[in-house]
Amino acid sequence: MFYIHFDEQGNILSAANHNDAPLYTEVTKEIYEDFIFGRKQFHEYKMAEDIRIKGKMVLVPVEYDSSSEDKHQSGKIKQDANIDSGIQILQNKTHFILNNYMDHNIQLQLSAGKDYYKEYYIVNNKNRYILLETFRINLKKFALKDSIKIKNKHKDKKVAILTHGSHIPHVHITEE
């Protein structure tokens, strides 16, 4: 059996083959060896409570690796009804609803890291240079929710939503 010892904030203190510590979790031999042989560094990871299974602790990177390929390129969020994993923005006449369909690993990494703000730009559908409104969400907090509601001030206008590139896929749906 192999264990990771950690403190109340989730900071990793040691990796060992004993559980003589107040806070510990069992890990695989591979993870244990990654820490012991220096392939992984203690300060680059922390323990976080699994957001779906209360009391279960999981190992997550402190900083989310955003160098992976972007699933959404900078620019207009595509109009599509299908999304397997990501953020769905549903627009109706009174508000936008952001639905959280992010996969479990992305939610864990976002919730364990630092605050991660994402800014969205509401623009004219025909001319993206006409900015109508902006809103910003903290993806760390959003990862722990199913959805959030944002007031739509442009009830009768056809709009597009722009944002910077992201490792999280996005889709925009307009309800009539």
N, C-alpha and C positions, 0 to 999 in steps of 0.2 A: 504494500500500500504506500502511496506517495501523497504528500500534503503540501498545500500552500498555507502559510501563516500570514495573517493580515491584522491591521488595527481597525478601530471603529469607523474610520473614514474610508476604509477599503484599500489603503496603501499596503503593498506587499512587504512583509518583513523578512520572510525566508521561505525556502523550499526544503523539505526534509522528508525522511521516511518514518517520522513519528508524529503523533498528534498531541504533544505536550505543550499546547498553547491555548489561550482562552478562545481565540477565533481562528478557525482553520476550515479548509474544504479539501476533499479528496480530488486528486487530479490523475491524469494518465501518466504512465512512465515517460512518454514522449515529452509532455509539457514539463515534467519534473526535470528531465535531462536538458531541455532547452534552457532552463534557468541555471542549472548547475554548471553546464559547459559554456555559458555566456552567449548563446544564440539569441536569448531574450534577456532584457535588462529589467530589474525590478521596478525602476522608476518609469518605465514606458507602459506599464500595465497596472491595473487595479482590479479589485474585486467589487462587483456590483450585484445588487439583488435582481434576480430575474424578474422582469416586469409582469410576466404571466404566471409564474409559480412562486407564490409567497414563501419566503424563507430559503429559497434555493439561491446560492451564490454562484456567479459565473465570472470567468476571467475575460476582461475586455481591455483594449488599448486605451490609454489616457487620451490620446489625440486620434480623432478619426482620420484615416488615410484617404484624403480627397484626391490623391494623385491617380486613383483608378479612373478608368474611362468614364467620361460624363455620359449619363443616360439621357440628360436633357441638355442640349446645346444652348448657348446664350441666344436670346431672342424670344419670339412669340411661342407661347405654350400651345401645342397642337390641340385642335378640336377633335376629340375622340371620346367614345363612351367606354372603351375597353382599357382596363389597367389591371395587371396582375399584382404589381407591387409598386407603390409610390404614393403620390399625392394627387387626389382628384379635386378639382375646383369646380363646384357646381354653382352656376349663376342663375338667379331668378330675379324678378322685378324688385324685390326688397333687400336682398342680401346675397353674399357669397358664402357658401359652405365649403370649408376645406375638410375633406375626408381623408383620414389616415389609413392608407392601405400599405404602408411600408412593411417590408418583411422583418421578421423577428430580430435578425442580426443587426440590421441598420438601426432599429429602435433601441436595442441594447447599447450600441456604440454611441448613439446620440445622447441617450439618457445618462451615460456614465461620464461623458466628456464635459467640456466647458460649454457655456451658453453659445449657441450657434444661431445667429440671426440671418434670415433670408428675406430680401426685399422684393416686392412685386410691384409692377407698374401697370396701371390701368390706362390704356391708350385707345384712341379712336381706331375702330376696326379697319378703316380704309387708309388712314395715315398714322403710322406708329410714332410720328414725331409730335403729335398732339397729345400731350400728357394730361389726363383727366384727374388722376388720383394715384396715390401710392399707399401701400400698407406693408407692414413688416411683422414677421412672426418669429418666435424663438423656437427653433426646431427641437431643442432639448426638451422643452415643456410640451410641445405638440406631440412628440414621440410617445408620451404617456397618456394621450387622449385619443378618442375615436374621431372627433371632429371639432371644429370651431366655426363660429358664425361671425361674419364681418359685414357691416351695413353697406349696402349698395346705394350710393348717392346718384347714380346715373341710370335711373329706372328705365327710361325709354330709349336709351342709346345702345347700339350694337358696339360692343367693346372687345378688345383683345387684351390679353395679359402677357406681359413680358417679364422675364427674370434672367439672371445670369446663369451660366452653366451649372449643372448640379449632377452629383452621382445618384440622385433620387429622380426617377421618372415623374413627369407631371402630365396631366391632361386637363382640359377645360371643356366643360359641358354647359350649354346654355339651355335653360328651360323656357319654354314659351308660355 
